[in-house]
């Protein structure tokens, strides 16, 4: 059995100017901000019909937080700042709680529009 809830939001700031110049020109582009929070609950249960018992064999609660900011530096160049964190809490005691964090700066070059 599993349940998942996702809450997300985003906003676009039009025509944001950078405080510095690139190749002597002021860059003006849209700034896109996006954020998501996900809560997921999974459980696997073994049922013994003869004994009328149920036992959880695996499962986890997972909380995920994602955020990103995108800005186009040019026609074929995009800059993204991102944050992605995932926290897992197991339902059974044979595994440990874990957490993963990814964050950074990404520069994308689009070679298809050259």
Jmol script that loads the backbone (N, CA, C; Angstrom):
load data "model"
ATOM      1  N   UNK A   1       0.854  -1.171   0.000  1.00  0.00           N
ATOM      2  CA  UNK A   1       0.000   0.000   0.000  1.00  0.00           C
ATOM      3  C   UNK A   1       0.899   1.234   0.000  1.00  0.00           C
ATOM      4  N   UNK A   2       0.491   2.247  -0.705  1.00  0.00           N
ATOM      5  CA  UNK A   2       1.275   3.469  -0.746  1.00  0.00           C
ATOM      6  C   UNK A   2       0.400   4.694  -0.939  1.00  0.00           C
ATOM      7  N   UNK A   3       0.772   5.761  -0.291  1.00  0.00           N
ATOM      8  CA  UNK A   3       0.115   7.065  -0.451  1.00  0.00           C
ATOM      9  C   UNK A   3       1.185   8.102  -0.707  1.00  0.00           C
ATOM     10  N   UNK A   4       0.857   9.059  -1.568  1.00  0.00           N
ATOM     11  CA  UNK A   4       1.806  10.117  -1.875  1.00  0.00           C
ATOM     12  C   UNK A   4       1.063  11.443  -2.034  1.00  0.00           C
ATOM     13  N   UNK A   5       1.603  12.480  -1.420  1.00  0.00           N
ATOM     14  CA  UNK A   5       1.058  13.836  -1.522  1.00  0.00           C
ATOM     15  C   UNK A   5       2.169  14.753  -2.033  1.00  0.00           C
ATOM     16  N   UNK A   6       1.850  15.548  -3.035  1.00  0.00           N
ATOM     17  CA  UNK A   6       2.819  16.466  -3.616  1.00  0.00           C
ATOM     18  C   UNK A   6       2.233  17.874  -3.599  1.00  0.00           C
ATOM     19  N   UNK A   7       3.008  18.806  -3.076  1.00  0.00           N
ATOM     20  CA  UNK A   7       2.616  20.214  -3.072  1.00  0.00           C
ATOM     21  C   UNK A   7       3.728  20.964  -3.805  1.00  0.00           C
ATOM     22  N   UNK A   8       3.340  21.700  -4.836  1.00  0.00           N
ATOM     23  CA  UNK A   8       4.334  22.417  -5.623  1.00  0.00           C
ATOM     24  C   UNK A   8       3.864  23.813  -5.967  1.00  0.00           C
ATOM     25  N   UNK A   9       4.822  24.673  -6.165  1.00  0.00           N
ATOM     26  CA  UNK A   9       4.514  26.050  -6.545  1.00  0.00           C
ATOM     27  C   UNK A   9       5.668  26.592  -7.382  1.00  0.00           C
ATOM     28  N   UNK A  10       5.331  27.576  -8.187  1.00  0.00           N
ATOM     29  CA  UNK A  10       6.346  28.215  -9.005  1.00  0.00           C
ATOM     30  C   UNK A  10       5.941  29.640  -9.324  1.00  0.00           C
ATOM     31  N   UNK A  11       6.927  30.436  -9.676  1.00  0.00           N
ATOM     32  CA  UNK A  11       6.647  31.823 -10.042  1.00  0.00           C
ATOM     33  C   UNK A  11       7.673  32.265 -11.073  1.00  0.00           C
ATOM     34  N   UNK A  12       7.225  33.118 -11.983  1.00  0.00           N
ATOM     35  CA  UNK A  12       8.096  33.639 -13.037  1.00  0.00           C
ATOM     36  C   UNK A  12       8.200  35.148 -12.887  1.00  0.00           C
ATOM     37  N   UNK A  13       9.428  35.637 -12.680  1.00  0.00           N
ATOM     38  CA  UNK A  13       9.694  37.068 -12.626  1.00  0.00           C
ATOM     39  C   UNK A  13      10.125  37.512 -14.023  1.00  0.00           C
ATOM     40  N   UNK A  14       9.338  38.328 -14.700  1.00  0.00           N
ATOM     41  CA  UNK A  14       9.691  38.705 -16.076  1.00  0.00           C
ATOM     42  C   UNK A  14      10.786  39.774 -16.119  1.00  0.00           C
ATOM     43  N   UNK A  15      11.634  39.670 -17.121  1.00  0.00           N
ATOM     44  CA  UNK A  15      12.651  40.662 -17.460  1.00  0.00           C
ATOM     45  C   UNK A  15      13.512  41.102 -16.272  1.00  0.00           C
ATOM     46  N   UNK A  16      14.213  40.148 -15.686  1.00  0.00           N
ATOM     47  CA  UNK A  16      15.122  40.428 -14.575  1.00  0.00           C
ATOM     48  C   UNK A  16      16.504  40.743 -15.146  1.00  0.00           C
ATOM     49  N   UNK A  17      17.088  41.856 -14.708  1.00  0.00           N
ATOM     50  CA  UNK A  17      18.425  42.266 -15.172  1.00  0.00           C
ATOM     51  C   UNK A  17      19.484  41.767 -14.199  1.00  0.00           C
ATOM     52  N   UNK A  18      20.579  41.268 -14.750  1.00  0.00           N
ATOM     53  CA  UNK A  18      21.713  40.873 -13.919  1.00  0.00           C
ATOM     54  C   UNK A  18      22.491  42.122 -13.501  1.00  0.00           C
ATOM     55  N   UNK A  19      23.111  42.108 -12.314  1.00  0.00           N
ATOM     56  CA  UNK A  19      23.852  43.283 -11.864  1.00  0.00           C
ATOM     57  C   UNK A  19      25.205  43.462 -12.561  1.00  0.00           C
ATOM     58  N   UNK A  20      25.641  42.500 -13.363  1.00  0.00           N
ATOM     59  CA  UNK A  20      26.888  42.623 -14.086  1.00  0.00           C
ATOM     60  C   UNK A  20      26.626  42.426 -15.581  1.00  0.00           C
ATOM     61  N   UNK A  21      27.621  42.768 -16.387  1.00  0.00           N
ATOM     62  CA  UNK A  21      27.481  42.673 -17.838  1.00  0.00           C
ATOM     63  C   UNK A  21      28.263  41.478 -18.368  1.00  0.00           C
ATOM     64  N   UNK A  22      27.725  40.888 -19.433  1.00  0.00           N
ATOM     65  CA  UNK A  22      28.393  39.782 -20.117  1.00  0.00           C
ATOM     66  C   UNK A  22      28.716  40.254 -21.529  1.00  0.00           C
ATOM     67  N   UNK A  23      30.000  40.263 -21.872  1.00  0.00           N
ATOM     68  CA  UNK A  23      30.483  40.765 -23.174  1.00  0.00           C
ATOM     69  C   UNK A  23      30.040  42.202 -23.415  1.00  0.00           C
ATOM     70  N   UNK A  24      29.997  42.982 -22.356  1.00  0.00           N
ATOM     71  CA  UNK A  24      29.649  44.391 -22.462  1.00  0.00           C
ATOM     72  C   UNK A  24      28.168  44.677 -22.578  1.00  0.00           C
ATOM     73  N   UNK A  25      27.332  43.637 -22.481  1.00  0.00           N
ATOM     74  CA  UNK A  25      25.889  43.823 -22.598  1.00  0.00           C
ATOM     75  C   UNK A  25      25.196  43.419 -21.306  1.00  0.00           C
ATOM     76  N   UNK A  26      24.148  44.144 -20.952  1.00  0.00           N
ATOM     77  CA  UNK A  26      23.332  43.787 -19.806  1.00  0.00           C
ATOM     78  C   UNK A  26      22.366  42.679 -20.215  1.00  0.00           C
ATOM     79  N   UNK A  27      22.358  41.586 -19.460  1.00  0.00           N
ATOM     80  CA  UNK A  27      21.490  40.446 -19.766  1.00  0.00           C
ATOM     81  C   UNK A  27      20.147  40.656 -19.095  1.00  0.00           C
ATOM     82  N   UNK A  28      19.068  40.510 -19.880  1.00  0.00           N
ATOM     83  CA  UNK A  28      17.701  40.616 -19.366  1.00  0.00           C
ATOM     84  C   UNK A  28      16.956  39.353 -19.782  1.00  0.00           C
ATOM     85  N   UNK A  29      16.427  38.625 -18.789  1.00  0.00           N
ATOM     86  CA  UNK A  29      15.684  37.391 -19.069  1.00  0.00           C
ATOM     87  C   UNK A  29      14.718  37.119 -17.926  1.00  0.00           C
ATOM     88  N   UNK A  30      13.852  36.135 -18.126  1.00  0.00           N
ATOM     89  CA  UNK A  30      12.909  35.742 -17.083  1.00  0.00           C
ATOM     90  C   UNK A  30      13.616  34.876 -16.043  1.00  0.00           C
ATOM     91  N   UNK A  31      13.234  35.056 -14.779  1.00  0.00           N
ATOM     92  CA  UNK A  31      13.743  34.256 -13.670  1.00  0.00           C
ATOM     93  C   UNK A  31      12.619  33.344 -13.207  1.00  0.00           C
ATOM     94  N   UNK A  32      12.821  32.039 -13.319  1.00  0.00           N
ATOM     95  CA  UNK A  32      11.810  31.049 -12.942  1.00  0.00           C
ATOM     96  C   UNK A  32      12.196  30.396 -11.625  1.00  0.00           C
ATOM     97  N   UNK A  33      11.276  30.399 -10.666  1.00  0.00           N
ATOM     98  CA  UNK A  33      11.489  29.773  -9.362  1.00  0.00           C
ATOM     99  C   UNK A  33      10.448  28.668  -9.192  1.00  0.00           C
ATOM    100  N   UNK A  34      10.899  27.497  -8.728  1.00  0.00           N
ATOM    101  CA  UNK A  34      10.004  26.352  -8.553  1.00  0.00           C
ATOM    102  C   UNK A  34      10.362  25.621  -7.270  1.00  0.00           C
ATOM    103  N   UNK A  35       9.346  25.143  -6.548  1.00  0.00           N
ATOM    104  CA  UNK A  35       9.563  24.374  -5.332  1.00  0.00           C
ATOM    105  C   UNK A  35       8.521  23.282  -5.179  1.00  0.00           C
ATOM    106  N   UNK A  36       8.937  22.109  -4.703  1.00  0.00           N
ATOM    107  CA  UNK A  36       8.047  20.967  -4.490  1.00  0.00           C
ATOM    108  C   UNK A  36       8.367  20.319  -3.150  1.00  0.00           C
ATOM    109  N   UNK A  37       7.320  19.872  -2.463  1.00  0.00           N
ATOM    110  CA  UNK A  37       7.457  19.058  -1.256  1.00  0.00           C
ATOM    111  C   UNK A  37       6.617  17.805  -1.480  1.00  0.00           C
ATOM    112  N   UNK A  38       7.233  16.636  -1.299  1.00  0.00           N
ATOM    113  CA  UNK A  38       6.554  15.362  -1.502  1.00  0.00           C
ATOM    114  C   UNK A  38       6.624  14.549  -0.213  1.00  0.00           C
ATOM    115  N   UNK A  39       5.488  13.987   0.177  1.00  0.00           N
ATOM    116  CA  UNK A  39       5.424  13.088   1.335  1.00  0.00           C
ATOM    117  C   UNK A  39       4.849  11.767   0.835  1.00  0.00           C
ATOM    118  N   UNK A  40       5.616  10.693   1.021  1.00  0.00           N
ATOM    119  CA  UNK A  40       5.191   9.380   0.535  1.00  0.00           C
ATOM    120  C   UNK A  40       5.251   8.376   1.672  1.00  0.00           C
ATOM    121  N   UNK A  41       4.246   7.506   1.755  1.00  0.00           N
ATOM    122  CA  UNK A  41       4.162   6.476   2.785  1.00  0.00           C
ATOM    123  C   UNK A  41       3.919   5.137   2.096  1.00  0.00           C
ATOM    124  N   UNK A  42       4.886   4.217   2.187  1.00  0.00           N
ATOM    125  CA  UNK A  42       4.777   2.888   1.586  1.00  0.00           C
ATOM    126  C   UNK A  42       4.871   1.847   2.681  1.00  0.00           C
ATOM    127  N   UNK A  43       4.109   0.784   2.559  1.00  0.00           N
ATOM    128  CA  UNK A  43       4.213  -0.335   3.494  1.00  0.00           C
ATOM    129  C   UNK A  43       3.850  -1.623   2.762  1.00  0.00           C
ATOM    130  N   UNK A  44       4.619  -2.687   3.057  1.00  0.00           N
ATOM    131  CA  UNK A  44       4.345  -4.022   2.541  1.00  0.00           C
ATOM    132  C   UNK A  44       4.022  -4.908   3.732  1.00  0.00           C
ATOM    133  N   UNK A  45       2.889  -5.578   3.667  1.00  0.00           N
ATOM    134  CA  UNK A  45       2.403  -6.381   4.794  1.00  0.00           C
ATOM    135  C   UNK A  45       2.228  -7.825   4.344  1.00  0.00           C
ATOM    136  N   UNK A  46       2.660  -8.772   5.191  1.00  0.00           N
ATOM    137  CA  UNK A  46       2.412 -10.190   4.975  1.00  0.00           C
ATOM    138  C   UNK A  46       1.261 -10.584   5.894  1.00  0.00           C
ATOM    139  N   UNK A  47       0.236 -11.178   5.304  1.00  0.00           N
ATOM    140  CA  UNK A  47      -0.941 -11.588   6.077  1.00  0.00           C
ATOM    141  C   UNK A  47      -1.019 -13.115   6.112  1.00  0.00           C
ATOM    142  N   UNK A  48      -1.265 -13.641   7.296  1.00  0.00           N
ATOM    143  CA  UNK A  48      -1.501 -15.075   7.468  1.00  0.00           C
ATOM    144  C   UNK A  48      -2.993 -15.248   7.737  1.00  0.00           C
ATOM    145  N   UNK A  49      -3.688 -15.754   6.747  1.00  0.00           N
ATOM    146  CA  UNK A  49      -5.140 -15.890   6.857  1.00  0.00           C
ATOM    147  C   UNK A  49      -5.514 -16.938   7.899  1.00  0.00           C
ATOM    148  N   UNK A  50      -4.724 -18.018   7.994  1.00  0.00           N
ATOM    149  CA  UNK A  50      -5.030 -19.072   8.967  1.00  0.00           C
ATOM    150  C   UNK A  50      -4.975 -18.563  10.403  1.00  0.00           C
ATOM    151  N   UNK A  51      -3.959 -17.726  10.710  1.00  0.00           N
ATOM    152  CA  UNK A  51      -3.776 -17.208  12.072  1.00  0.00           C
ATOM    153  C   UNK A  51      -4.460 -15.868  12.285  1.00  0.00           C
ATOM    154  N   UNK A  52      -4.960 -15.269  11.190  1.00  0.00           N
ATOM    155  CA  UNK A  52      -5.586 -13.935  11.245  1.00  0.00           C
ATOM    156  C   UNK A  52      -4.610 -12.882  11.796  1.00  0.00           C
ATOM    157  N   UNK A  53      -3.343 -12.916  11.282  1.00  0.00           N
ATOM    158  CA  UNK A  53      -2.335 -11.953  11.722  1.00  0.00           C
ATOM    159  C   UNK A  53      -1.757 -11.224  10.509  1.00  0.00           C
ATOM    160  N   UNK A  54      -1.234 -10.045  10.763  1.00  0.00           N
ATOM    161  CA  UNK A  54      -0.564  -9.240   9.735  1.00  0.00           C
ATOM    162  C   UNK A  54       0.744  -8.727  10.297  1.00  0.00           C
ATOM    163  N   UNK A  55       1.775  -8.688   9.434  1.00  0.00           N
ATOM    164  CA  UNK A  55       3.084  -8.196   9.867  1.00  0.00           C
ATOM    165  C   UNK A  55       3.712  -7.378   8.747  1.00  0.00           C
ATOM    166  N   UNK A  56       4.197  -6.191   9.095  1.00  0.00           N
ATOM    167  CA  UNK A  56       4.878  -5.342   8.121  1.00  0.00           C
ATOM    168  C   UNK A  56       6.269  -5.914   7.849  1.00  0.00           C
ATOM    169  N   UNK A  57       6.579  -6.145   6.576  1.00  0.00           N
ATOM    170  CA  UNK A  57       7.889  -6.697   6.214  1.00  0.00           C
ATOM    171  C   UNK A  57       8.815  -5.633   5.631  1.00  0.00           C
ATOM    172  N   UNK A  58       8.247  -4.590   5.080  1.00  0.00           N
ATOM    173  CA  UNK A  58       9.059  -3.487   4.570  1.00  0.00           C
ATOM    174  C   UNK A  58       8.160  -2.271   4.396  1.00  0.00           C
ATOM    175  N   UNK A  59       8.791  -1.145   4.196  1.00  0.00           N
ATOM    176  CA  UNK A  59       8.055   0.098   4.003  1.00  0.00           C
ATOM    177  C   UNK A  59       8.868   1.268   4.501  1.00  0.00           C
ATOM    178  N   UNK A  60       8.411   2.441   4.139  1.00  0.00           N
ATOM    179  CA  UNK A  60       9.166   3.636   4.512  1.00  0.00           C
ATOM    180  C   UNK A  60       8.306   4.875   4.383  1.00  0.00           C
ATOM    181  N   UNK A  61       8.683   5.893   5.140  1.00  0.00           N
ATOM    182  CA  UNK A  61       8.158   7.243   4.980  1.00  0.00           C
ATOM    183  C   UNK A  61       9.247   8.057   4.297  1.00  0.00           C
ATOM    184  N   UNK A  62       8.894   8.713   3.215  1.00  0.00           N
ATOM    185  CA  UNK A  62       9.872   9.486   2.446  1.00  0.00           C
ATOM    186  C   UNK A  62       9.387  10.924   2.335  1.00  0.00           C
ATOM    187  N   UNK A  63      10.245  11.857   2.710  1.00  0.00           N
ATOM    188  CA  UNK A  63       9.964  13.286   2.558  1.00  0.00           C
ATOM    189  C   UNK A  63      11.001  13.838   1.589  1.00  0.00           C
ATOM    190  N   UNK A  64      10.527  14.506   0.552  1.00  0.00           N
ATOM    191  CA  UNK A  64      11.408  15.047  -0.474  1.00  0.00           C
ATOM    192  C   UNK A  64      11.141  16.540  -0.633  1.00  0.00           C
ATOM    193  N   UNK A  65      12.215  17.323  -0.656  1.00  0.00           N
ATOM    194  CA  UNK A  65      12.131  18.774  -0.827  1.00  0.00           C
ATOM    195  C   UNK A  65      12.993  19.147  -2.033  1.00  0.00           C
ATOM    196  N   UNK A  66      12.363  19.802  -3.011  1.00  0.00           N
ATOM    197  CA  UNK A  66      13.085  20.206  -4.218  1.00  0.00           C
ATOM    198  C   UNK A  66      12.817  21.674  -4.505  1.00  0.00           C
ATOM    199  N   UNK A  67      13.857  22.387  -4.911  1.00  0.00           N
ATOM    200  CA  UNK A  67      13.723  23.795  -5.294  1.00  0.00           C
ATOM    201  C   UNK A  67      14.718  24.091  -6.402  1.00  0.00           C
ATOM    202  N   UNK A  68      14.339  24.997  -7.293  1.00  0.00           N
ATOM    203  CA  UNK A  68      15.250  25.390  -8.363  1.00  0.00           C
ATOM    204  C   UNK A  68      14.962  26.808  -8.813  1.00  0.00           C
ATOM    205  N   UNK A  69      16.008  27.453  -9.305  1.00  0.00           N
ATOM    206  CA  UNK A  69      15.926  28.795  -9.880  1.00  0.00           C
ATOM    207  C   UNK A  69      16.617  28.729 -11.239  1.00  0.00           C
ATOM    208  N   UNK A  70      15.908  29.131 -12.314  1.00  0.00           N
ATOM    209  CA  UNK A  70      16.443  29.091 -13.675  1.00  0.00           C
ATOM    210  C   UNK A  70      16.543  30.499 -14.240  1.00  0.00           C
ATOM    211  N   UNK A  71      17.612  30.722 -15.014  1.00  0.00           N
ATOM    212  CA  UNK A  71      17.811  32.012 -15.677  1.00  0.00           C
ATOM    213  C   UNK A  71      18.519  31.772 -17.002  1.00  0.00           C
ATOM    214  N   UNK A  72      17.996  32.323 -18.078  1.00  0.00           N
ATOM    215  CA  UNK A  72      18.626  32.207 -19.397  1.00  0.00           C
ATOM    216  C   UNK A  72      19.658  33.318 -19.571  1.00  0.00           C
ATOM    217  N   UNK A  73      20.916  32.914 -19.725  1.00  0.00           N
ATOM    218  CA  UNK A  73      21.990  33.881 -19.937  1.00  0.00           C
ATOM    219  C   UNK A  73      22.097  34.298 -21.401  1.00  0.00           C
ATOM    220  N   UNK A  74      21.558  33.507 -22.264  1.00  0.00           N
ATOM    221  CA  UNK A  74      21.578  33.803 -23.696  1.00  0.00           C
ATOM    222  C   UNK A  74      20.624  32.874 -24.407  1.00  0.00           C
ATOM    223  N   UNK A  75      20.647  32.915 -25.729  1.00  0.00           N
ATOM    224  CA  UNK A  75      19.736  32.096 -26.521  1.00  0.00           C
ATOM    225  C   UNK A  75      19.945  30.601 -26.266  1.00  0.00           C
ATOM    226  N   UNK A  76      21.185  30.178 -26.099  1.00  0.00           N
ATOM    227  CA  UNK A  76      21.505  28.756 -25.937  1.00  0.00           C
ATOM    228  C   UNK A  76      22.209  28.437 -24.620  1.00  0.00           C
ATOM    229  N   UNK A  77      22.105  29.318 -23.639  1.00  0.00           N
ATOM    230  CA  UNK A  77      22.815  29.138 -22.374  1.00  0.00           C
ATOM    231  C   UNK A  77      21.871  29.384 -21.204  1.00  0.00           C
ATOM    232  N   UNK A  78      21.764  28.382 -20.319  1.00  0.00           N
ATOM    233  CA  UNK A  78      20.854  28.454 -19.181  1.00  0.00           C
ATOM    234  C   UNK A  78      21.631  28.178 -17.904  1.00  0.00           C
ATOM    235  N   UNK A  79      21.357  28.963 -16.875  1.00  0.00           N
ATOM    236  CA  UNK A  79      21.975  28.798 -15.558  1.00  0.00           C
ATOM    237  C   UNK A  79      20.906  28.368 -14.571  1.00  0.00           C
ATOM    238  N   UNK A  80      21.184  27.312 -13.795  1.00  0.00           N
ATOM    239  CA  UNK A  80      20.212  26.809 -12.819  1.00  0.00           C
ATOM    240  C   UNK A  80      20.894  26.577 -11.482  1.00  0.00           C
ATOM    241  N   UNK A  81      20.233  27.039 -10.420  1.00  0.00           N
ATOM    242  CA  UNK A  81      20.626  26.765  -9.048  1.00  0.00           C
ATOM    243  C   UNK A  81      19.585  25.803  -8.498  1.00  0.00           C
ATOM    244  N   UNK A  82      20.016  24.655  -7.952  1.00  0.00           N
ATOM    245  CA  UNK A  82      19.048  23.645  -7.524  1.00  0.00           C
ATOM    246  C   UNK A  82      19.372  23.095  -6.136  1.00  0.00           C
ATOM    247  N   UNK A  83      18.315  22.558  -5.491  1.00  0.00           N
ATOM    248  CA  UNK A  83      18.407  21.955  -4.163  1.00  0.00           C
ATOM    249  C   UNK A  83      17.449  20.762  -4.153  1.00  0.00           C
ATOM    250  N   UNK A  84      17.926  19.595  -3.730  1.00  0.00           N
ATOM    251  CA  UNK A  84      17.111  18.386  -3.705  1.00  0.00           C
ATOM    252  C   UNK A  84      17.496  17.571  -2.472  1.00  0.00           C
ATOM    253  N   UNK A  85      16.564  17.413  -1.544  1.00  0.00           N
ATOM    254  CA  UNK A  85      16.835  16.661  -0.319  1.00  0.00           C
ATOM    255  C   UNK A  85      15.773  15.589  -0.156  1.00  0.00           C
ATOM    256  N   UNK A  86      16.207  14.380   0.234  1.00  0.00           N
ATOM    257  CA  UNK A  86      15.290  13.271   0.450  1.00  0.00           C
ATOM    258  C   UNK A  86      15.625  12.609   1.785  1.00  0.00           C
ATOM    259  N   UNK A  87      14.619  12.467   2.637  1.00  0.00           N
ATOM    260  CA  UNK A  87      14.780  11.860   3.957  1.00  0.00           C
ATOM    261  C   UNK A  87      13.895  10.622   4.002  1.00  0.00           C
ATOM    262  N   UNK A  88      14.491   9.470   4.345  1.00  0.00           N
ATOM    263  CA  UNK A  88      13.772   8.205   4.376  1.00  0.00           C
ATOM    264  C   UNK A  88      13.807   7.630   5.783  1.00  0.00           C
ATOM    265  N   UNK A  89      12.623   7.313   6.310  1.00  0.00           N
ATOM    266  CA  UNK A  89      12.506   6.664   7.616  1.00  0.00           C
ATOM    267  C   UNK A  89      11.829   5.312   7.415  1.00  0.00           C
ATOM    268  N   UNK A  90      12.518   4.200   7.722  1.00  0.00           N
ATOM    269  CA  UNK A  90      11.951   2.875   7.472  1.00  0.00           C
ATOM    270  C   UNK A  90      10.852   2.512   8.470  1.00  0.00           C
ATOM    271  N   UNK A  91       9.959   1.618   8.047  1.00  0.00           N
ATOM    272  CA  UNK A  91       8.873   1.131   8.905  1.00  0.00           C
ATOM    273  C   UNK A  91       9.330  -0.039   9.778  1.00  0.00           C
ATOM    274  N   UNK A  92      10.356  -0.765   9.338  1.00  0.00           N
ATOM    275  CA  UNK A  92      10.856  -1.905  10.099  1.00  0.00           C
ATOM    276  C   UNK A  92      12.259  -1.586  10.603  1.00  0.00           C
ATOM    277  N   UNK A  93      12.683  -2.299  11.632  1.00  0.00           N
ATOM    278  CA  UNK A  93      13.943  -1.948  12.302  1.00  0.00           C
ATOM    279  C   UNK A  93      15.179  -2.584  11.667  1.00  0.00           C
ATOM    280  N   UNK A  94      15.040  -3.286  10.547  1.00  0.00           N
ATOM    281  CA  UNK A  94      16.223  -3.916   9.944  1.00  0.00           C
ATOM    282  C   UNK A  94      17.001  -2.967   9.037  1.00  0.00           C
ATOM    283  N   UNK A  95      16.459  -1.792   8.761  1.00  0.00           N
ATOM    284  CA  UNK A  95      17.174  -0.796   7.955  1.00  0.00           C
ATOM    285  C   UNK A  95      17.286   0.504   8.743  1.00  0.00           C
ATOM    286  N   UNK A  96      18.188   1.355   8.312  1.00  0.00           N
ATOM    287  CA  UNK A  96      18.460   2.606   9.003  1.00  0.00           C
ATOM    288  C   UNK A  96      17.825   3.784   8.274  1.00  0.00           C
ATOM    289  N   UNK A  97      17.501   4.842   9.009  1.00  0.00           N
ATOM    290  CA  UNK A  97      17.049   6.069   8.343  1.00  0.00           C
ATOM    291  C   UNK A  97      18.183   6.654   7.505  1.00  0.00           C
ATOM    292  N   UNK A  98      17.835   7.191   6.357  1.00  0.00           N
ATOM    293  CA  UNK A  98      18.838   7.767   5.476  1.00  0.00           C
ATOM    294  C   UNK A  98      18.401   9.150   5.007  1.00  0.00           C
ATOM    295  N   UNK A  99      19.359   9.912   4.569  1.00  0.00           N
ATOM    296  CA  UNK A  99      19.088  11.221   3.995  1.00  0.00           C
ATOM    297  C   UNK A  99      20.071  11.500   2.868  1.00  0.00           C
ATOM    298  N   UNK A 100      19.568  12.036   1.789  1.00  0.00           N
ATOM    299  CA  UNK A 100      20.397  12.387   0.639  1.00  0.00           C
ATOM    300  C   UNK A 100      20.176  13.852   0.307  1.00  0.00           C
ATOM    301  N   UNK A 101      21.256  14.543  -0.033  1.00  0.00           N
ATOM    302  CA  UNK A 101      21.182  15.955  -0.363  1.00  0.00           C
ATOM    303  C   UNK A 101      21.992  16.219  -1.622  1.00  0.00           C
ATOM    304  N   UNK A 102      21.340  16.810  -2.605  1.00  0.00           N
ATOM    305  CA  UNK A 102      22.000  17.246  -3.834  1.00  0.00           C
ATOM    306  C   UNK A 102      21.717  18.726  -4.006  1.00  0.00           C
ATOM    307  N   UNK A 103      22.742  19.508  -4.207  1.00  0.00           N
ATOM    308  CA  UNK A 103      22.551  20.922  -4.485  1.00  0.00           C
ATOM    309  C   UNK A 103      23.731  21.411  -5.312  1.00  0.00           C
ATOM    310  N   UNK A 104      23.474  22.472  -6.051  1.00  0.00           N
ATOM    311  CA  UNK A 104      24.563  22.987  -6.850  1.00  0.00           C
ATOM    312  C   UNK A 104      24.120  23.970  -7.899  1.00  0.00           C
ATOM    313  N   UNK A 105      25.052  24.210  -8.788  1.00  0.00           N
ATOM    314  CA  UNK A 105      24.879  25.157  -9.878  1.00  0.00           C
ATOM    315  C   UNK A 105      25.075  24.389 -11.181  1.00  0.00           C
ATOM    316  N   UNK A 106      24.134  24.547 -12.111  1.00  0.00           N
ATOM    317  CA  UNK A 106      24.186  23.826 -13.376  1.00  0.00           C
ATOM    318  C   UNK A 106      24.178  24.829 -14.530  1.00  0.00           C
ATOM    319  N   UNK A 107      25.082  24.631 -15.464  1.00  0.00           N
ATOM    320  CA  UNK A 107      25.147  25.476 -16.649  1.00  0.00           C
ATOM    321  C   UNK A 107      24.841  24.585 -17.851  1.00  0.00           C
ATOM    322  N   UNK A 108      23.792  24.897 -18.584  1.00  0.00           N
ATOM    323  CA  UNK A 108      23.373  24.098 -19.730  1.00  0.00           C
ATOM    324  C   UNK A 108      23.627  24.850 -21.026  1.00  0.00           C
ATOM    325  N   UNK A 109      24.196  24.146 -21.974  1.00  0.00           N
ATOM    326  CA  UNK A 109      24.423  24.707 -23.311  1.00  0.00           C
ATOM    327  C   UNK A 109      23.567  23.912 -24.283  1.00  0.00           C
ATOM    328  N   UNK A 110      22.704  24.599 -25.013  1.00  0.00           N
ATOM    329  CA  UNK A 110      21.831  23.979 -26.001  1.00  0.00           C
ATOM    330  C   UNK A 110      22.532  24.007 -27.351  1.00  0.00           C
ATOM    331  N   UNK A 111      22.948  22.847 -27.829  1.00  0.00           N
ATOM    332  CA  UNK A 111      23.666  22.763 -29.097  1.00  0.00           C
ATOM    333  C   UNK A 111      22.706  22.667 -30.283  1.00  0.00           C
ATOM    334  N   UNK A 112      21.425  22.426 -30.033  1.00  0.00           N
ATOM    335  CA  UNK A 112      20.462  22.271 -31.114  1.00  0.00           C
ATOM    336  C   UNK A 112      20.075  23.585 -31.771  1.00  0.00           C
ATOM    337  N   UNK A 113      20.256  24.707 -31.099  1.00  0.00           N
ATOM    338  CA  UNK A 113      19.822  25.989 -31.650  1.00  0.00           C
ATOM    339  C   UNK A 113      20.927  26.806 -32.264  1.00  0.00           C
ATOM    340  N   UNK A 114      22.078  26.203 -32.492  1.00  0.00           N
ATOM    341  CA  UNK A 114      23.205  26.955 -33.048  1.00  0.00           C
ATOM    342  C   UNK A 114      23.085  27.198 -34.518  1.00  0.00           C
TER     343      UNK A 114
END
end "model"
wireframe off; spacefill off
backbone 0.3
color backbone group
